[in-house]
């Protein structure tokens, strides 16, 4: 009898922890599933290796990769409030993570998630997005990425937060 009671208590504790973990993931904007890669700031002190592909010439560290319904889903967390739509640079960053995840895990993510403070966006990893990313990467490699790329927006708040603001000839006042 005590053995059965102990087994029931352990099972209840396991269910509680699973539900609590799923609730935490939902609160953080993550899909429910097993977190298989975590580079979030909450795990300070633990160095996580970046995803790297010599074939693609890409390297990066998504904040999370969650195995959702059997497939890896990269999640990028941004520390600001959500814009109306994700910035193109955020979409391409996430697409690059999708490309790396596909290369490394040998499974194509159906989508990735950009999580802002107040909202998440699911970005479908479509062949069209992959092609646009490949075009962008080819253009970047051809230009060898100058130190001061041309401004790609008309948002004063974005310029104000830019690390190249002091050197940029195209900054918005």
N, C-alpha and C positions, 0 to 999 in steps of 0.2 A: 504493500500500500504506500509506504513512504517513497518508494522508487517511482511509482506512477505519479504521485504528487509532484515530485522533483522534476520529472519529465514534462509535466504540464506547465509548471512554472517556467522552465527553460524555454519551452515552445512559445508561451505567452510573451516572454521577454524578447525573444527573437522577432516575433510579429510586431511588437511595439517598436523595436529599433528600426525594422524595415519601413514601417509606416512613418515614423519620425523622420527617417532619412529621405523618404519620398516627399514628405511635406517640405523639408528644408530645400530640396532640389526645386520643387515647384515655386517656393517663395523666391528663390534666386533666379528664376526664369529658365531653369534647366529642364530638359525633357526627363521624364521618369525613366530610369535605367541605371545601369552600372557605370559609375565614373571610372574610365580606364586611363585617363590622363588628366592631371590637375596641376596647373601652373599658377593657381590663384595666390594672391598675396596672403591669404590666411595660413598658408603652409610655409611661412618664412623660415629660412634656415635649411630647407630641403631644396637642393638644386635639381631641377628637372631638365633633362636633355632636350634640346630642340629637335623637332622633326627635321630630317635632312634627306634630300635626294640629289645626288650628284648628277643623275640623268636629267632631272628637271632644272638643276641649277638653282634650287630653292631651299630655304631653311626658314623655320618659324616656330613659334611657341604659342599655340592657341591657349586660352585660359583653361578650357576643359575640352575633353572628348568624352561623350556619353554614348554607351552602347544602348541604343533605343530600338526595340523590335528587331534585334539582331544586327543592326547596322551602326557604324560609328558616325556620330554627329558632332562636328566641331562647334564650340561655343566661344565667342569673343565677347568679353565684358568691357564696356566703356564706362568711365566714371562720370559722365555728364548726363544731363537730361536728354531725352530723345528728341531728335529733329522730327519734322513731319514725315520724312522718308530718310532712310539711312544714307549717309554720304557715299558717293561712289567709291572713295578711297576705302571706306569700311567694308563695302561689298566686295571689292577686289581683294582686300586682305583676307576676308572670310573665304572667298573662292580659292585663293592660294592655299589656305589651310585645307580646304576640301580636296584640292589636287594632291597635296602632300599626304593626306589621310588615305586617299585611294592608292597612292603609290606604295605606302608603307604597310597598310593593313590589307591590301588587295581586295578591298570592298569599296564601292563607290558610295559616298554619302548622298542620300537623296536631297539633303538640304543642310544648311548650317544656321546658327542663330547668332544674331547680334543683340546683346542684352545691354540696354541703357539703364540708368537709375530707375526710370519710371515706366519702361515699356520694353518689350522684346519684339524683334522682327525675325520672322522665319524667311530665309532667303533660299529659294530653290536652286540647287546646283544643276542647272540645265546644260545641255550641250552648247546652247547659245552663249551662256555666261562663261563656260570654259573656253570657247573660241575667242570671246572678247578678251579674256584674261591672257590667252596665248598671244593675241595681237598686241596687247599692252606690254607684255614681257619682251616680245620681239622689238618693239619700239624702244623700250628702255635699254635693252642690250645694244641696239644700234646707236643710240645717242650716248651710251655709257654714262647715263644719269648724271647730268651736270649738278653742281653743288647748289645752284639756285634755279630750280625748275620754274617755269612760268606759273603764275597764280591761276588756279583752276576753279575759282569761286568768286562771289561778290558778297561775302559774309563778314562784316567788320568784327563780329565776336570770334569768328574762327581765326582771323588775322591776329587779333589781340592775344590769342593763346598760342600762336605759332612760335616755335623755337628759333626760326630764322628771321623773325620780324625786324630785328635791328639791321640786318644785312640786305633785306629784300627791297629792290627798287620798285616793286609793284604793290607794296603793302597799302592797305586801305587805312585812311586816317580816321 
